[in-house]
Amino acid sequence: MKQNEANMWNKEMSLAQIFGQMVAGSFFAAIALGIPIAFILFFYFLGTFLPIESKQADDPTPDSFVQLKN
């Protein structure tokens, strides 16, 4: 490695790059957590418009969870 390449390292630039990567990672984490939460909240909000009778109705497929007994 050449002598002038070793002297080109800049601490402030390295810290700025590290901080930028941490900020980008926090945005990705917010997206990864935010999309499923928004999906669930959307359907919860949509369900609030359903009439009470539909929420208390019997399961339309009652046999879907029946297990076979040997």
C-alpha positions as CSV (number, residue, x, y, z in Angstrom):
1,M,0.0,0.0,0.0
2,K,1.3,3.4,-0.9
3,Q,2.1,5.9,1.8
4,N,-0.4,8.6,0.6
5,E,-3.3,6.1,0.5
6,A,-2.8,5.3,4.2
7,N,-3.0,9.0,5.0
8,M,-6.2,9.5,3.1
9,W,-8.4,7.9,5.8
10,N,-10.8,10.5,7.3
11,K,-12.4,9.8,10.6
12,E,-15.3,12.3,10.1
13,M,-16.1,10.7,6.7
14,S,-16.1,7.2,8.3
15,L,-18.4,8.3,11.1
16,A,-20.7,9.9,8.6
17,Q,-20.9,6.7,6.5
18,I,-21.5,4.6,9.6
19,F,-24.3,7.0,10.8
20,G,-25.8,6.9,7.3
21,Q,-25.8,3.1,7.3
22,M,-27.5,3.1,10.7
23,V,-30.2,5.5,9.6
24,A,-30.8,3.4,6.4
25,G,-31.1,0.3,8.6
26,S,-33.6,2.0,10.9
27,F,-35.7,2.9,7.8
28,F,-35.6,-0.7,6.6
29,A,-36.6,-1.9,10.1
30,A,-39.5,0.6,10.2
31,I,-40.7,-0.6,6.9
32,A,-40.4,-4.2,7.8
33,L,-42.4,-3.7,11.0
34,G,-44.7,-1.0,9.7
35,I,-46.2,-2.8,6.7
36,P,-47.5,-5.8,8.7
37,I,-48.8,-3.5,11.4
38,A,-50.6,-1.3,8.8
39,F,-52.0,-4.4,7.2
40,I,-53.5,-5.6,10.4
41,L,-54.8,-2.2,11.4
42,F,-56.4,-1.7,8.0
43,F,-58.4,-4.9,8.3
44,Y,-59.3,-4.1,11.9
45,F,-60.6,-0.7,10.8
46,L,-62.5,-2.3,8.0
47,G,-64.0,-4.8,10.4
48,T,-65.4,-2.0,12.5
49,F,-67.9,-1.3,9.7
50,L,-69.3,-4.8,9.8
51,P,-72.7,-5.3,11.6
52,I,-72.7,-6.9,15.0
53,E,-74.6,-9.9,13.7
54,S,-71.8,-10.8,11.3
55,K,-69.2,-10.8,14.1
56,Q,-71.3,-13.1,16.3
57,A,-72.3,-15.5,13.5
58,D,-71.4,-19.1,13.6
59,D,-68.4,-20.4,11.6
60,P,-69.5,-21.0,8.0
61,T,-67.1,-24.0,7.8
62,P,-67.5,-25.8,11.2
63,D,-65.8,-28.9,10.0
64,S,-62.6,-27.2,8.9
65,F,-61.0,-27.7,12.4
66,V,-62.4,-31.2,13.2
67,Q,-59.6,-33.7,13.9
68,L,-59.9,-37.4,13.1
69,K,-59.9,-39.7,16.1
70,N,-58.4,-43.1,15.7
